[in-house]
Amino acid sequence: MKKKAKEDLLAVPIEHIDITRHDVVPWVESLRRMSYSARDLARAADLFDRMLADKDCGVILCLAGSLINAGLKKVFVDMIRSNMVDVIVSTGANIVDQDFFEALGFRHYVAEDRFKAGLDDEQLRQLHIDRIYDTLIDEDELRICDDTIAAIANGLAPRPYSSREFILEMGAYLERTGCKSPDSIVLEAYRKQVPIFCPAFSDCSAGFGLVAHQAARGDRAKVSIDSVKDFHEFVQWKIKTRESGLFMIGGGVPKNFAQDVVVAAEVLGYEVSMHKYAIQITVADLRDGALSSSTLKEAHSWGKVDSGLEQMVYCEATLAVPLIVGYGYHKGSWRTRQARRWNQVLDSVAVR
């Protein structure tokens, strides 16, 4: 097959689905009398709506896996705008390599079907194109994202930061220089003062930018990311929140970090409730003993998730998320929720 030029392969951008335009309530409610994953998904949507209607409940959104490049960015932005989420725990890739990357004016692109087989990856490598299954990214543009992270670090006072504090600075950068995308999780969270934690922050473009910053500083004081500070701040959030609910997409580090906050608060001597609500969307196989696939009922044995108001949904995220969040959006329980601006609270208790 004749090799294509880079601009030909990066020609069709991914478009982000808009849940505000599609009322899925009747469709989701029709799933209740079906079986298997359809009924599980309908129950998860009901639980999500109950979570939003519970005025004492702080909602934790966990993002793992490649979600923003897949077209789900606007779903999460609309959740922030509509006060449907109080704190976000995410992989660094979703926040930096994908959301912040698009906020800088870059895009993700639809790959031709033939690329999914992996037979043309050498051609992509030579063209500086990265592939996520059926999605393409310009590696040269990702390097600009790395450099921007380094520039942000270079402009900060040299000290340890939590990932939450550093991501706030990323939001401030976008507010100051102009966001080149109509929607951005980082910018909207900055404006609404919604905390974003990335417990494994170095495992993304942030890591490349920060290691470049530290290498350039030599023996001088440097910006660093303190993961224990992340945990301390998140524990303070749990202590100050009466009830909490989990809406977890994927598993991995965000899932464990969000669940462990209950135990960590107890270690510090506080009596806190287990997460009252919990929903996880995953395709992981529970038989391998891995964290991503561990069930929410299993988490109850660890004292992390209460029993009764939990639901596992075995479904790929690009299908399940628009339906569950769209259901919650169009049911409208979020309309009476207030913006809680938790970053302002956490700034007052952050360890310097």
C-alpha positions as CSV (number, residue, x, y, z in Angstrom):
1,M,0.0,0.0,0.0
2,K,1.3,3.4,-0.9
3,K,2.6,5.4,2.1
4,K,0.6,8.5,2.9
5,A,1.9,11.8,4.0
6,K,1.5,12.8,7.7
7,E,-1.1,15.5,7.0
8,D,-3.2,12.9,5.1
9,L,-3.3,10.5,8.1
10,L,-4.0,13.4,10.5
11,A,-7.0,14.7,8.6
12,V,-10.2,13.6,10.5
13,P,-10.3,14.9,14.1
14,I,-12.1,13.1,16.9
15,E,-15.3,14.9,17.8
16,H,-16.4,14.9,21.5
17,I,-19.9,13.8,22.2
18,D,-22.3,16.3,23.7
19,I,-24.7,14.7,26.3
20,T,-26.7,18.0,26.6
21,R,-28.1,17.5,23.1
22,H,-29.4,13.9,23.6
23,D,-32.0,13.1,26.2
24,V,-31.3,9.4,26.9
25,V,-33.6,9.1,29.9
26,P,-36.4,7.1,28.1
27,W,-33.8,4.8,26.4
28,V,-31.9,4.1,29.7
29,E,-35.2,3.5,31.6
30,S,-36.2,1.0,28.9
31,L,-33.1,-1.1,29.9
32,R,-34.4,-1.8,33.4
33,R,-36.5,-4.8,32.2
34,M,-33.8,-6.3,30.1
35,S,-31.0,-8.5,31.4
36,Y,-27.2,-8.6,31.9
37,S,-25.2,-5.5,31.2
38,A,-28.3,-3.5,30.1
39,R,-30.0,-3.9,33.5
40,D,-26.7,-3.2,35.3
41,L,-26.2,0.0,33.3
42,A,-29.7,1.2,34.1
43,R,-29.2,0.5,37.8
44,A,-25.9,2.4,37.7
45,A,-27.7,5.4,36.1
46,D,-30.3,5.3,38.9
47,L,-27.5,5.3,41.5
48,F,-25.7,8.2,39.8
49,D,-28.9,10.2,39.9
50,R,-29.4,9.4,43.6
51,M,-25.8,10.4,44.2
52,L,-26.4,13.8,42.6
53,A,-29.7,14.2,44.5
54,D,-28.0,13.6,47.8
55,K,-27.0,17.1,49.0
56,D,-24.6,15.7,51.6
57,C,-22.7,13.6,49.1
58,G,-19.4,14.7,47.6
59,V,-18.9,13.1,44.1
60,I,-15.5,11.7,43.1
61,L,-14.9,11.2,39.4
62,C,-12.1,8.7,38.6
63,L,-10.6,8.6,35.1
64,A,-8.4,5.7,34.0
65,G,-7.6,4.5,30.5
66,S,-7.5,6.7,27.4
67,L,-10.8,8.6,27.6
68,I,-10.3,12.1,26.4
69,N,-8.7,11.1,23.1
70,A,-11.8,8.8,22.7
71,G,-14.3,11.7,22.5
72,L,-15.5,11.9,26.1
73,K,-13.9,15.2,27.0
74,K,-17.1,17.3,26.8
75,V,-18.9,14.8,29.0
76,F,-16.5,15.5,31.9
77,V,-16.4,19.2,31.2
78,D,-20.2,19.4,31.4
79,M,-20.1,17.5,34.6
80,I,-17.8,20.2,36.1
81,R,-20.0,23.0,34.7
82,S,-23.1,21.4,36.1
83,N,-21.7,20.8,39.6
84,M,-22.0,17.0,39.1
85,V,-18.5,16.4,40.4
86,D,-16.7,17.7,43.5
87,V,-13.2,16.2,43.0
88,I,-11.4,14.4,40.1
89,V,-8.8,11.6,40.4
90,S,-7.2,10.8,37.1
91,T,-4.3,9.3,35.3
92,G,-1.9,12.0,34.1
93,A,-2.4,11.0,30.5
94,N,-6.1,12.1,30.5
95,I,-5.3,15.4,32.1
96,V,-2.0,16.4,30.5
97,D,-1.4,14.4,27.3
98,Q,-5.0,14.6,26.2
99,D,-7.0,17.4,27.8
100,F,-4.3,20.0,28.3
101,F,-2.8,19.0,24.9
102,E,-6.1,19.8,23.2
103,A,-6.4,23.1,25.2
104,L,-3.1,24.1,23.6
105,G,-4.8,23.9,20.2
106,F,-4.0,20.3,19.1
107,R,-6.3,17.4,18.2
108,H,-6.6,13.7,18.2
109,Y,-7.4,12.0,14.9
110,V,-9.4,9.1,13.6
111,A,-7.2,6.3,12.2
112,E,-8.1,4.3,9.2
113,D,-9.3,0.8,10.2
114,R,-6.3,-0.9,8.8
115,F,-4.1,0.7,11.4
116,K,-5.8,-1.2,14.3
117,A,-4.0,-4.4,13.1
118,G,-0.6,-2.8,14.0
119,L,1.0,-3.7,10.7
120,D,1.7,0.0,9.8
121,D,3.2,1.1,13.2
122,E,6.7,1.4,11.7
123,Q,5.3,3.9,9.1
124,L,3.6,5.8,11.9
125,R,6.9,5.9,14.0
126,Q,8.8,7.3,11.0
127,L,6.1,10.0,10.6
128,H,6.2,10.9,14.3
129,I,2.6,9.7,14.8
130,D,1.5,7.9,18.0
131,R,-1.3,5.4,18.0
132,I,-3.9,4.6,20.7
133,Y,-5.8,1.7,19.0
134,D,-7.8,3.6,16.4
135,T,-6.7,7.1,17.3
136,L,-3.7,9.0,16.1
137,I,-1.7,11.8,17.7
138,D,1.1,14.0,16.4
139,E,4.2,13.3,18.4
140,D,5.8,16.6,17.5
141,E,2.8,18.4,19.1
142,L,3.0,16.2,22.2
143,R,6.6,17.5,22.6
144,I,5.2,21.0,22.6
145,C,2.9,19.9,25.4
146,D,6.0,18.6,27.3
147,D,7.8,21.9,26.8
148,T,4.8,23.9,28.0
149,I,4.8,21.9,31.3
150,A,8.5,22.6,31.7
151,A,7.8,26.3,31.1
152,I,5.1,26.4,33.7
153,A,7.4,24.7,36.2
154,N,10.2,27.2,35.4
155,G,7.8,30.0,36.4
156,L,6.9,28.6,39.8
157,A,8.6,29.0,43.2
158,P,10.9,26.0,43.6
159,R,9.2,23.7,46.2
160,P,7.3,20.4,46.4
161,Y,3.7,20.7,44.9
162,S,0.9,18.3,45.1
163,S,-0.4,17.3,41.7
164,R,-3.6,19.3,42.5
165,E,-1.5,22.5,43.1
166,F,0.4,22.0,39.8
167,I,-2.7,21.3,37.8
168,L,-4.2,24.5,39.2
169,E,-1.2,26.3,37.8
170,M,-1.9,24.7,34.4
171,G,-5.4,26.0,34.6
172,A,-4.1,29.5,35.4
173,Y,-1.8,29.2,32.4
174,L,-4.7,28.5,30.1
175,E,-6.8,31.3,31.6
176,R,-3.9,33.7,31.2
177,T,-2.7,32.7,27.7
178,G,-6.0,31.6,26.2
179,C,-7.5,28.2,25.8
180,K,-7.5,27.1,22.2
181,S,-10.3,24.5,22.6
182,P,-13.9,25.3,23.4
183,D,-13.8,22.8,26.3
184,S,-11.1,21.9,28.7
185,I,-11.3,19.8,31.9
186,V,-8.2,21.6,33.3
187,L,-9.5,25.1,32.6
188,E,-13.1,24.4,33.7
189,A,-11.9,22.8,37.0
190,Y,-9.7,25.8,37.6
191,R,-12.7,28.2,37.1
192,K,-15.0,26.1,39.3
193,Q,-12.2,25.3,41.8
194,V,-12.7,21.6,41.5
195,P,-9.6,19.7,42.7
196,I,-7.9,17.4,40.2
197,F,-5.5,14.8,41.7
198,C,-3.1,12.7,39.5
199,P,-1.4,10.3,42.0
200,A,1.0,9.0,39.3
201,F,1.6,12.5,37.8
202,S,5.0,11.7,36.3
203,D,3.6,8.9,34.1
204,C,2.6,11.3,31.3
205,S,3.8,14.5,29.5
206,A,4.0,16.1,32.9
207,G,6.8,13.7,33.8
208,F,8.8,14.7,30.6
209,G,8.3,18.4,31.3
210,L,9.2,18.1,34.9
211,V,12.3,16.0,34.4
212,A,13.5,18.6,31.8
213,H,12.9,21.3,34.3
214,Q,14.8,19.5,37.1
215,A,17.7,18.6,34.8
216,A,18.0,22.2,33.6
217,R,18.1,23.5,37.2
218,G,21.1,21.4,38.1
219,D,22.0,21.9,41.8
220,R,19.5,24.8,42.2
221,A,16.2,24.4,44.0
222,K,13.5,22.7,41.8
223,V,9.8,22.2,41.4
224,S,8.8,18.6,42.4
225,I,5.6,16.6,42.8
226,D,4.9,15.2,46.3
227,S,2.6,12.2,46.0
228,V,2.2,12.0,49.8
229,K,1.0,15.6,49.8
230,D,-1.6,14.5,47.3
231,F,-2.8,11.9,49.7
232,H,-2.8,14.2,52.6
233,E,-4.9,16.8,50.8
234,F,-7.4,14.2,49.5
235,V,-7.8,12.8,53.1
236,Q,-8.6,16.3,54.3
237,W,-11.3,16.5,51.6
238,K,-12.8,13.2,52.8
239,I,-12.7,14.3,56.5
240,K,-14.6,17.5,55.6
241,T,-17.1,15.7,53.4
242,R,-20.1,14.1,55.2
243,E,-20.8,11.4,52.6
244,S,-19.0,10.5,49.4
245,G,-19.7,8.6,46.2
246,L,-17.5,7.1,43.5
247,F,-18.0,7.3,39.8
248,M,-15.1,5.3,38.5
249,I,-14.2,4.8,34.8
250,G,-11.6,2.1,34.5
251,G,-9.5,1.1,37.5
252,G,-5.8,1.4,38.2
253,V,-4.2,4.0,40.4
254,P,-7.2,6.4,40.4
255,K,-9.5,3.7,41.7
256,N,-7.2,2.6,44.5
257,F,-6.3,6.2,45.5
258,A,-10.0,7.1,45.7
259,Q,-10.9,4.0,47.7
260,D,-7.9,4.2,50.1
261,V,-8.8,7.7,51.3
262,V,-11.3,6.1,53.8
263,V,-8.7,3.9,55.4
264,A,-6.1,6.8,55.4
265,A,-8.5,9.0,57.3
266,E,-8.9,6.3,59.9
267,V,-5.1,5.9,60.2
268,L,-5.0,9.6,61.1
269,G,-7.6,9.0,63.8
270,Y,-10.8,10.2,62.1
271,E,-14.0,8.3,62.0
272,V,-15.3,8.7,58.5
273,S,-18.0,6.8,56.6
274,M,-17.2,4.4,53.8
275,H,-18.0,5.6,50.3
276,K,-21.8,5.5,50.3
277,Y,-22.3,5.1,46.6
278,A,-20.0,3.5,44.1
279,I,-20.2,2.8,40.4
280,Q,-17.4,1.3,38.3
281,I,-17.3,1.0,34.5
282,T,-14.8,-1.6,33.4
283,V,-14.0,-4.4,31.0
284,A,-11.4,-6.0,33.3
285,D,-11.8,-9.7,34.2
286,L,-12.3,-10.1,37.9
287,R,-10.6,-13.6,37.9
288,D,-7.0,-12.3,37.7
289,G,-6.9,-10.7,41.2
290,A,-5.9,-7.3,39.8
291,L,-7.1,-4.0,41.3
292,S,-8.8,-2.8,38.2
293,S,-11.1,-5.8,38.1
294,S,-11.7,-6.1,41.9
295,T,-15.4,-5.8,42.6
296,L,-17.0,-3.1,44.7
297,K,-18.3,-5.8,47.1
298,E,-14.7,-6.9,47.6
299,A,-13.8,-3.3,48.5
300,H,-16.4,-3.5,51.3
301,S,-14.3,-6.2,53.0
302,W,-11.5,-3.6,53.2
303,G,-13.8,-1.0,54.7
304,K,-13.7,1.3,51.7
305,V,-17.1,1.0,50.0
306,D,-20.4,0.6,51.8
307,S,-22.7,-2.2,50.6
308,G,-26.1,-1.9,48.9
309,L,-25.6,1.2,46.7
310,E,-22.8,-0.1,44.5
311,Q,-22.9,-1.3,40.9
312,M,-20.3,-2.8,38.5
313,V,-20.9,-2.1,34.8
314,Y,-19.0,-4.4,32.5
315,C,-18.9,-2.2,29.4
316,E,-16.5,-0.2,27.3
317,A,-16.4,3.4,28.6
318,T,-17.3,5.2,25.3
319,L,-20.6,3.4,25.3
320,A,-21.5,3.5,29.0
321,V,-20.4,6.9,30.1
322,P,-22.6,9.0,27.8
323,L,-25.6,6.9,28.8
324,I,-25.1,7.1,32.6
325,V,-23.9,10.7,32.7
326,G,-26.5,11.7,30.1
327,Y,-29.2,10.1,32.2
328,G,-28.0,12.1,35.3
329,Y,-27.8,15.3,33.3
330,H,-31.3,15.1,31.8
331,K,-33.0,13.9,35.1
332,G,-31.8,17.2,36.5
333,S,-31.0,16.5,40.1
334,W,-27.7,18.4,39.6
335,R,-29.7,21.7,39.2
336,T,-30.0,22.1,43.0
337,R,-26.3,21.2,43.7
338,Q,-24.1,24.1,44.7
339,A,-20.5,24.6,43.5
340,R,-18.4,23.8,46.5
341,R,-15.1,25.2,45.3
342,W,-13.0,22.6,47.2
343,N,-9.7,23.9,45.9
344,Q,-10.1,27.0,48.1
345,V,-10.7,24.8,51.1
346,L,-7.7,22.5,50.3
347,D,-5.4,25.4,49.7
348,S,-6.0,26.4,53.4
349,V,-4.9,23.0,54.7
350,A,-2.1,22.2,52.2
351,V,1.3,21.4,53.8
352,R,3.9,23.9,52.6
